[in-house]
């Protein structure tokens, strides 16, 4: 995309709000004939794969994506009752239909390229939908009243809570896919391959598809083509209550009796092999068997050496050449599921707890997804840094969470536990894969920034958000409500404050104020909420419109520390982003109380890369305020200097004016 040089229409209405924030310090015939056909097809696939570059790794999008995560059940809910353990009638629920043209355009205004609709596949819920042929779910193995979106009950249908007419729930979601596409954005949904709900049963599965566990041999703990692991000689027992916990907050329910029939018991989702899992285990789910034996050894083909350097087409060719008996049944089931949703128009998937599933499965699944849709967006929840490269290069993931390094580091800096110098260190660790490490400061698993345990105020995270968004070529994830400072303060029932509950029917107050009964105009928002929203609009739109952000990164922080730059401290951070068309210097002040005045030293190596041959001053415009703030001065030795003055919590994105 073209570089940002002149004022843009989306910048003009927000410049005043940004200035106010900064200034206040708020801011996937015969057997022989069949075999020959298979071999010929495999050869054709392999020839096609070999024609591609061996270094074609999981390819990111051609621009910096912005992913907007919406918790679909909560997004359009206008009910403000917020009663702990409230029913759907008491506390309300959002619907697919709440994503109107106005809502989708409002989301698009944040620079969003992909909407991750969280909680769409039909998961266990407490509401009675038996008139639609849906079995009732037992509160003893459901977390919260609304249920966890990660206890999927039917992968070929959608949550009936989200439909105006539950009988037409799938049609309503298909309509939402179309509306999202018509508004210029792509659709992501969750796939949870590690586990399913304890009472998985699909009403909507296509002809030829068999339910998880339907053909399992339950007389053995493990068999390659069993979908679950079984505890021989033991029946499932509901976990013992802890801290006075009662399902549904103690409300009566015909199935709430402390029992759930499952014999033999299955391993629990997080790997517990106890017939009675602990209350802190994922007891509402059962673990999927991927051909991993109880001793950890594998019952499936290994990828050949060197496949970390091959693209998705070569991986697809490899798995296509394997005899069908070599592929565990669970692998095939998830291929069927992802292909089903791709055919519905879904553009990609967010894979829950991907590191709990073998990387060879991901090679199989993702190469099949990419064969169907080469541009599919594949995002994985992986927290172990030692596994990052395997899941990208072997597992063919496009993006992984950058949680334990960047997110945790930024949070520690905000809590005065680390110096900003740590940012350069953690980014250096992933420089070879930086474009694959998705950045975020909020999602459904993490505390809200504005909660007292994180930032206390949403504005306190703005420097972290600028750094997180602009540091690399990877996408940025924005969680709904983050852009208006939602604090997640409600006592929802199963879900507790600081995180907006994913288990309960609840309202999201700051988001509701912005939503303004479906107008999406901030009509009930406070001035600080509107200013925050404007800042996010500017930053997110900048993140994929500035060509420099697709280019190179050079950290300037360590140089300032080596030179003991006056005014530069453990709350300041600087770096450069550039390509041939645009050169940027980003400077941020994380302090909530103190300004920072210093001169950024720019090494002559960078000046040479930028082809700045003349001495003297070159103007620099701050793209967050659209004002000329300072200039780059080049001395006779070819070194550069930029004098900046940062208010508390202020960031500058300085563009060189050539």
C-alpha positions in Angstrom: 0.0 0.0 0.0 1.1 3.6 -0.5 3.1 5.3 2.2 1.5 7.7 4.6 2.8 11.1 3.6 0.0 13.6 3.6 -2.9 13.9 6.1 -5.5 11.1 5.6 -9.2 11.5 6.0 -9.3 9.1 8.9 -6.6 11.1 10.7 -8.3 14.5 10.7 -11.2 13.9 13.2 -9.0 12.1 15.7 -6.0 14.4 16.1 -7.6 16.6 18.7 -8.7 13.5 20.8 -5.1 12.1 20.6 -3.6 15.3 21.7 -6.0 15.4 24.6 -5.1 11.9 25.7 -1.4 12.7 25.5 -1.7 16.0 27.3 -3.7 14.7 30.1 -1.5 11.7 30.8 -4.6 9.6 30.3 -4.1 7.9 27.2 -8.4 -26.4 8.1 -13.0 -50.9 -10.1 -10.3 -53.0 -8.3 -7.8 -52.4 -5.5 -4.9 -52.5 -8.0 -6.6 -49.8 -10.2 -7.3 -47.7 -7.1 -3.7 -48.0 -6.0 -2.4 -46.9 -9.4 -4.8 -44.0 -9.5 -3.6 -42.9 -6.0 0.1 -43.2 -7.0 -0.5 -41.1 -10.2 -2.4 -38.5 -8.2 0.3 -38.4 -5.6 3.1 -38.0 -8.3 1.2 -35.1 -9.8 0.9 -33.5 -6.4 4.6 -34.1 -5.7 5.6 -32.6 -9.1 3.5 -29.5 -8.3 5.0 -29.3 -4.8 8.6 -29.6 -6.2 8.0 -26.8 -8.6 7.5 -24.5 -5.6 10.4 -22.9 -3.6 11.7 -25.1 -0.8 11.9 -22.0 1.3 8.3 -21.2 0.9 7.4 -21.4 4.6 4.0 -20.5 6.1 3.4 -17.3 4.3 2.0 -14.3 6.1 -0.6 -12.0 4.5 0.8 -9.4 2.0 0.1 -6.7 4.6 -0.1 -6.3 8.3 -3.4 -7.7 9.3 -5.6 -6.4 12.2 -7.6 -9.2 13.8 -10.7 -8.1 15.8 -11.8 -10.7 18.3 -15.4 -10.5 19.3 -17.0 -12.8 21.9 -20.0 -13.3 19.7 -22.4 -14.1 22.6 -21.5 -10.8 24.3 -20.9 -8.3 21.5 -24.5 -7.3 20.6 -26.0 -7.7 24.1 -27.6 -4.4 25.3 -29.0 -5.8 28.6 -27.3 -4.1 31.5 -28.8 -6.2 34.4 -25.6 -8.2 35.0 -27.0 -10.4 37.7 -24.5 -13.0 38.9 -25.4 -16.4 37.4 -28.1 -14.6 35.5 -30.1 -16.5 32.9 -30.3 -15.7 29.3 -33.6 -14.0 29.9 -32.3 -12.0 32.9 -28.9 -10.9 31.5 -29.5 -11.1 27.8 -27.4 -12.4 24.9 -26.0 -11.1 21.7 -27.0 -12.6 18.3 -25.5 -13.1 14.9 -28.1 -10.5 13.7 -26.5 -7.8 16.0 -23.6 -7.6 13.5 -25.5 -5.2 11.3 -24.1 -3.1 8.5 -23.5 -0.3 11.1 -21.8 -2.7 13.5 -19.5 -4.2 10.8 -18.6 -0.7 9.4 -17.8 0.4 13.0 -15.4 -2.6 13.3 -14.0 -1.9 9.9 -13.2 1.7 11.0 -10.6 0.3 13.4 -8.6 -0.9 10.4 -9.8 -4.4 10.9 -9.0 -7.0 8.2 -10.3 -10.2 10.0 -13.0 -10.7 12.5 -12.5 -13.7 14.9 -16.0 -14.7 15.9 -15.3 -16.5 19.2 -17.8 -19.1 20.5 -19.5 -20.0 17.2 -19.3 -23.8 17.0 -22.1 -25.4 19.1 -20.8 -25.9 22.6 -22.4 -27.2 25.7 -25.1 -24.8 27.1 -27.7 -25.0 29.8 -30.7 -23.6 27.9 -33.3 -26.2 26.9 -33.3 -26.6 23.1 -34.9 -30.0 23.1 -37.7 -28.9 20.8 -35.0 -28.6 18.1 -33.7 -32.1 18.8 -30.8 -30.9 20.9 -30.0 -32.9 24.0 -29.9 -31.0 27.3 -26.4 -30.5 28.8 -25.7 -31.4 32.4 -24.7 -28.5 34.6 -22.3 -30.8 36.5 -20.0 -30.8 33.4 -20.7 -27.3 32.1 -18.8 -24.3 33.3 -21.0 -21.3 33.9 -24.6 -21.0 32.8 -23.8 -20.1 29.2 -21.0 -22.7 28.9 -17.4 -22.6 27.7 -16.9 -22.1 23.9 -14.0 -24.5 24.2 -16.3 -27.4 25.1 -17.6 -28.0 21.6 -20.6 -30.3 21.4 -21.3 -30.3 17.6 -18.6 -29.1 15.1 -21.1 -29.1 12.3 -23.5 -26.6 13.9 -23.4 -23.3 15.7 -24.4 -22.1 19.2 -28.3 -21.9 19.2 -28.1 -19.0 21.7 -26.8 -16.8 18.9 -29.7 -17.3 16.6 -33.0 -15.5 16.4 -34.5 -18.8 15.3 -32.5 -21.7 16.6 -33.9 -24.0 13.9 -32.1 -21.7 11.4 -29.0 -21.1 13.4 -26.6 -22.3 10.7 -28.3 -20.2 8.0 -28.0 -17.1 10.3 -24.3 -17.7 10.7 -23.9 -18.2 6.9 -25.6 -14.8 6.5 -23.1 -13.2 8.9 -20.2 -14.7 6.9 -21.7 -13.0 3.8 -22.2 -9.7 5.5 -18.7 -9.7 6.9 -17.3 -10.4 3.4 -19.5 -7.7 1.9 -18.0 -5.2 4.4 -14.5 -6.1 3.2 -13.4 -8.3 6.1 -12.6 -12.0 6.5 -14.0 -14.5 9.0 -12.1 -16.6 11.5 -13.6 -19.2 13.9 -12.2 -21.4 16.6 -11.2 -25.0 16.2 -10.4 -26.8 19.4 -8.5 -29.9 18.4 -7.2 -31.0 21.8 -10.6 -31.7 23.4 -14.4 -31.8 22.9 -17.3 -31.6 25.3 -17.9 -34.7 27.5 -21.3 -35.2 25.7 -20.2 -34.6 22.1 -22.9 -35.5 19.6 -23.5 -33.9 16.2 -27.0 -33.5 14.9 -25.8 -31.7 11.8 -22.9 -33.8 10.6 -22.8 -34.4 6.8 -23.5 -37.8 5.3 -20.6 -40.1 5.8 -19.2 -38.3 8.9 -19.0 -40.3 12.1 -19.2 -38.7 15.6 -16.1 -38.6 17.8 -16.0 -41.8 19.8 -18.9 -43.5 17.9 -16.7 -46.4 16.7 -14.3 -46.4 19.6 -13.2 -49.7 21.3 -13.9 -48.7 24.9 -12.4 -52.0 26.2 -8.9 -50.6 25.8 -7.2 -47.5 27.1 -5.7 -46.7 23.8 -6.2 -47.7 20.1 -4.8 -45.8 17.2 -8.2 -45.1 15.7 -10.0 -44.5 19.0 -10.9 -40.8 19.3 -10.6 -40.9 23.1 -8.6 -42.5 25.8 -10.4 -44.7 28.3 -9.9 -45.4 32.0 -10.5 -49.1 32.4 -12.5 -50.2 35.4 -13.5 -46.7 36.3 -16.6 -44.6 35.8 -16.5 -40.9 35.6 -17.1 -39.0 38.9 -17.9 -35.3 39.0 -15.1 -33.4 40.7 -15.4 -32.6 44.4 -16.6 -29.1 45.0 -14.1 -26.5 46.0 -14.7 -23.2 47.9 -18.4 -23.9 48.1 -18.8 -24.0 44.3 -22.3 -25.0 43.1 -23.3 -25.4 39.5 -25.5 -22.6 38.3 -24.8 -20.8 41.6 -27.0 -23.3 43.4 -30.1 -22.8 41.2 -32.2 -26.0 40.8 -31.9 -27.9 37.5 -33.3 -31.4 36.7 -29.8 -32.7 35.7 -27.8 -31.0 38.5 -27.4 -33.9 40.9 -23.6 -34.2 41.2 -23.5 -37.1 38.7 -22.7 -37.6 35.0 -22.9 -41.0 33.4 -19.7 -42.0 31.6 -18.4 -45.6 31.7 -15.6 -46.1 31.2 -14.4 -42.7 32.1 -12.4 -40.8 29.5 -9.2 -38.8 30.0 -10.0 -35.2 30.7 -9.1 -32.4 28.2 -6.0 -31.2 30.0 -4.6 -34.7 30.2 -5.9 -35.9 33.6 -6.1 -39.7 33.7 -8.3 -39.8 36.8 -11.8 -41.0 36.7 -12.6 -38.1 39.1 -10.6 -35.1 37.8 -9.8 -32.2 40.0 -12.1 -29.2 40.1 -9.3 -27.2 38.5 -9.0 -29.6 35.6 -10.8 -29.1 32.3 -13.4 -31.6 33.5 -16.1 -30.4 31.1 -14.0 -31.8 28.2 -12.4 -35.0 27.1 -9.0 -35.3 25.4 -8.8 -36.3 21.8 -6.4 -39.1 20.8 -4.1 -38.3 17.8 -2.3 -41.5 17.7 -0.1 -40.6 20.7 0.2 -43.7 22.9 -0.1 -43.3 26.7 3.7 -43.6 27.0 4.1 -40.6 24.6 5.3 -42.6 21.6 3.7 -41.9 18.2 1.5 -44.2 16.1 1.7 -42.2 12.8 4.3 -41.4 10.1 7.1 -38.9 10.9 7.8 -36.0 8.6 11.0 -36.6 6.6 14.1 -34.7 7.5 14.3 -31.3 5.9 10.6 -30.7 5.7 10.9 -27.6 7.9 12.2 -26.0 4.7 9.3 -27.1 2.5 6.1 -25.3 1.8 2.5 -26.4 2.4 2.2 -28.0 -1.0 5.1 -30.4 -0.3 3.5 -31.3 3.1 0.2 -31.9 1.3 1.9 -34.2 -1.2 3.6 -36.2 1.6 0.4 -36.9 3.5 -1.5 -37.7 0.2 1.1 -40.4 -0.5 0.5 -42.1 2.9 -1.8 -45.2 3.0 -5.1 -44.2 4.6 -4.5 -46.8 7.4 -1.5 -44.8 8.5 -3.5 -41.7 9.4 -5.3 -41.7 12.8 -9.0 -41.4 12.7 -9.0 -38.1 14.7 -6.8 -36.5 12.1 -9.4 -37.3 9.4 -12.3 -36.0 11.5 -10.7 -32.6 12.0 -9.8 -32.4 8.3 -13.5 -33.0 7.5 -14.5 -30.3 10.0 -12.2 -27.6 8.7 -13.1 -28.4 5.1 -16.7 -28.1 6.0 -16.2 -24.6 7.3 -14.0 -23.5 4.4 -16.8 -24.5 2.1 -19.1 -22.3 4.1 -16.9 -19.3 3.4 -14.8 -19.2 6.6 -11.4 -17.7 5.8 -9.3 -19.2 8.6 -9.1 -20.6 12.1 -7.8 -19.8 15.5 -6.5 -23.2 16.9 -6.9 -23.5 20.7 -4.0 -25.0 22.7 -2.2 -26.1 19.6 0.9 -27.3 21.4 -1.1 -30.1 23.1 -1.5 -31.7 19.7 1.5 -33.3 17.8 3.1 -31.1 15.1 2.7 -33.8 12.5 -1.1 -33.5 12.7 -0.8 -29.8 12.1 1.3 -30.5 9.0 -1.4 -32.8 7.8 -4.4 -30.5 8.7 -2.9 -27.2 7.7 -1.5 -28.4 4.3 -5.0 -29.7 3.5 -6.4 -26.3 4.5 -3.9 -24.5 2.4 -4.5 -26.8 -0.6 -8.2 -25.7 -0.5 -7.5 -22.1 0.3 -3.9 -20.9 0.0 -4.8 -17.7 1.7 -6.4 -19.2 4.7 -5.4 -17.4 8.0 -4.1 -19.9 10.5 -3.5 -18.7 14.1 -2.4 -21.0 16.9 -2.3 -20.6 20.6 1.2 -21.8 21.5 3.0 -20.8 24.7 6.2 -22.8 24.7 8.9 -20.8 22.9 11.0 -23.9 22.2 8.1 -25.1 20.0 7.6 -21.9 18.0 9.7 -22.8 15.0 8.4 -26.4 14.7 4.8 -25.2 14.7 5.5 -22.6 12.1 7.9 -24.5 9.8 6.7 -28.1 10.3 3.1 -27.4 11.4 2.6 -24.8 8.7 1.0 -22.3 11.1 0.9 -18.7 9.8 0.9 -17.1 13.2 1.4 -17.9 16.9 0.6 -15.9 20.0 3.6 -13.8 21.2 2.4 -14.1 24.8 5.2 -15.4 27.1 7.8 -13.1 25.6 6.4 -9.8 24.3 3.0 -9.6 26.1 4.4 -10.7 29.5 7.3 -8.3 29.1 5.1 -5.3 28.3 2.9 -6.1 31.3 5.9 -6.4 33.6 7.2 -3.0 32.4 3.8 -1.5 33.2 4.1 -3.0 36.7 7.6 -1.6 37.2 9.1 -5.2 37.2 11.3 -4.8 34.1 13.0 -2.1 32.2 12.0 -1.2 28.6 15.4 -2.6 27.6 13.7 -6.1 27.9 11.6 -5.3 24.8 14.7 -5.4 22.5 15.8 -8.6 24.1 12.6 -10.5 23.6 12.2 -9.2 20.1 15.8 -10.4 19.3 14.8 -13.9 20.3 12.2 -14.1 17.5 13.8 -12.0 14.7 13.9 -15.0 12.4 10.2 -15.6 12.8 9.0 -12.2 13.9 6.4 -11.9 11.0 4.6 -15.0 12.4 4.3 -13.8 16.1 0.9 -12.2 16.5 0.8 -9.4 19.1 -1.9 -8.5 21.5 -2.5 -6.9 24.9 -6.0 -8.4 25.4 -7.9 -11.5 24.4 -10.6 -13.6 26.1 -8.0 -15.4 28.3 -6.2 -12.3 29.6 -7.1 -9.6 32.0 -8.6 -6.4 30.7 -6.1 -3.6 30.6 -8.3 -1.3 32.6 -8.7 -3.9 35.4 -6.8 -3.0 38.6 -4.6 -6.1 38.2 -3.3 -5.0 34.8 -3.2 -1.3 34.0 -5.8 0.2 36.3 -6.6 2.6 33.5 -6.9 1.7 29.8 -4.7 4.7 28.8 -1.8 3.3 30.9 -1.2 0.7 28.2 -1.1 3.1 25.2 2.7 3.1 24.9 2.7 -0.7 25.2 0.0 -0.8 22.5 2.0 1.4 20.1 5.1 -0.8 20.6 3.2 -4.0 20.3 1.5 -2.9 17.1 4.4 -1.3 15.3 7.3 -3.5 16.4 7.1 -6.2 13.8 5.5 -7.3 10.5 3.1 -9.6 12.4 -0.6 -9.0 12.8 -2.2 -7.2 15.8 -5.1 -8.7 17.7 -7.6 -6.3 19.2 -10.3 -7.6 21.7 -13.7 -6.0 21.5 -14.1 -3.5 24.2 -10.4 -2.9 24.5 -10.7 0.1 22.3 -13.1 1.8 24.8 -11.4 0.8 28.0 -13.6 -2.0 29.2 -12.6 -3.0 32.7 -14.2 -6.5 33.0 -15.3 -5.7 36.5 -18.6 -7.7 36.6 -19.1 -10.6 39.0 -20.7 -12.8 36.3 -21.0 -16.1 38.2 -18.5 -18.7 37.1 -16.3 -16.1 35.5 -14.7 -13.6 37.9 -13.7 -9.9 37.5 -10.7 -8.6 35.6 -11.6 -10.8 32.6 -14.9 -10.5 30.8 -16.5 -13.8 31.5 -16.6 -16.4 28.6 -18.8 -18.7 30.7 -21.8 -16.5 31.6 -24.5 -14.3 30.2 -23.2 -10.8 30.9 -23.1 -7.3 29.6 -20.0 -5.4 28.7 -20.6 -1.9 30.0 -18.0 0.3 28.2 -18.7 -1.5 24.9 -22.5 -1.2 25.5 -22.1 2.6 25.9 -20.2 2.8 22.6 -22.7 0.5 20.9 -25.5 2.9 22.0 -28.4 0.5 21.3 -27.1 -0.5 17.9 -26.1 2.9 16.6 -22.4 2.3 17.2 -21.7 6.0 17.5 -20.4 6.3 21.1 -23.6 8.1 22.0 -23.4 6.9 25.6 -19.6 6.9 25.9 -17.6 9.1 28.1 -15.3 11.6 26.6 -12.2 9.6 27.7 -13.8 6.4 26.1 -14.3 8.3 22.8 -10.8 9.7 22.8 -9.4 6.2 23.5 -11.4 4.8 20.6 -10.0 7.5 18.3 -6.5 6.7 19.3 -7.0 3.0 18.5 -8.6 3.9 15.2 -5.5 6.0 14.2 -3.0 3.4 15.4 -4.7 0.4 13.9 -5.2 2.0 10.5 -1.7 3.2 10.5 -0.4 -0.2 11.3 -1.4 -1.6 7.9 -1.3 1.5 5.8 2.3 2.5 6.5 4.6 0.7 4.1 7.5 0.9 6.5 5.8 -1.5 8.8 6.2 -4.2 6.1 9.9 -3.5 6.0 12.9 -3.7 8.3 13.2 -3.2 12.1 16.2 -1.7 13.9 16.1 -1.3 17.6 17.7 1.9 18.8 17.2 1.4 22.5 20.6 -0.3 23.2 22.5 2.5 21.5 20.8 5.1 23.6 21.7 3.2 26.8 25.3 2.6 25.6 25.7 6.4 25.1 24.0 7.1 28.4 21.7 9.5 26.5 20.5 12.2 28.9 16.8 11.9 29.7 16.6 8.3 28.4 15.6 5.8 31.0 14.0 2.5 31.9 10.5 3.8 30.9 11.5 4.9 27.4 12.0 2.8 24.2 12.9 3.7 20.6 13.2 1.7 17.4 13.1 2.3 13.6 10.9 0.7 10.9 11.6 1.4 7.2 11.5 0.4 3.6 12.6 2.2 0.4 9.4 4.4 0.5 9.1 5.3 4.1 11.3 5.7 7.2 9.9 5.8 10.7 11.3 6.3 14.2 9.0 5.3 17.1 9.6 6.6 20.5 7.5 5.8 23.6 7.4 6.9 27.2 5.8 4.3 29.5 5.9 6.5 32.6 2.4 7.4 33.9 3.8 10.5 35.8 7.0 11.8 34.2 7.8 13.3 30.9 10.9 12.4 29.0 13.1 14.8 27.0 16.1 13.3 25.1 17.9 13.2 21.8 17.7 10.0 19.8 21.1 9.0 18.3 20.7 7.5 14.8 23.8 5.4 13.8 25.4 6.3 10.5 24.7 2.7 9.2 21.0 3.5 9.4 21.5 6.9 7.8 23.4 5.2 4.9 20.6 2.6 4.5 18.1 5.4 4.2 20.4 7.0 1.6 20.5 10.3 3.4 23.6 11.9 1.9 23.2 15.5 2.8 24.0 17.2 6.1 21.5 19.3 8.0 17.9 19.0 9.1 15.2 16.9 7.6 11.6 17.4 9.0 9.8 14.6 10.8 6.0 14.4 11.1 4.3 12.5 13.9 1.8 10.2 12.3 -0.3 9.9 15.5 -1.0 13.6 15.6 -0.3 14.4 12.0 1.9 17.3 13.0 5.5 18.2 12.3 7.2 17.6 15.7 10.9 17.6 15.2 13.7 17.0 12.6 16.5 14.6 12.0 19.9 16.4 12.0 22.8 14.7 10.2 26.2 15.8 11.2 29.4 15.8 9.2 30.3 12.2 10.4 27.0 10.9 8.9 25.3 10.4 12.2 21.8 11.4 13.0 20.1 13.0 16.0 16.4 13.6 16.7 15.3 15.6 19.7 12.0 14.5 21.2 9.9 15.6 24.1 7.4 13.0 25.4 4.6 13.6 27.8 3.7 10.8 30.3 2.3 7.8 28.3 3.0 9.6 25.0 4.3 7.9 21.9 5.6 9.4 18.6 5.7 7.8 15.2 8.0 10.1 13.4 8.1 9.9 9.6 11.0 11.3 7.7 9.9 14.0 5.2 12.1 13.6 2.1 
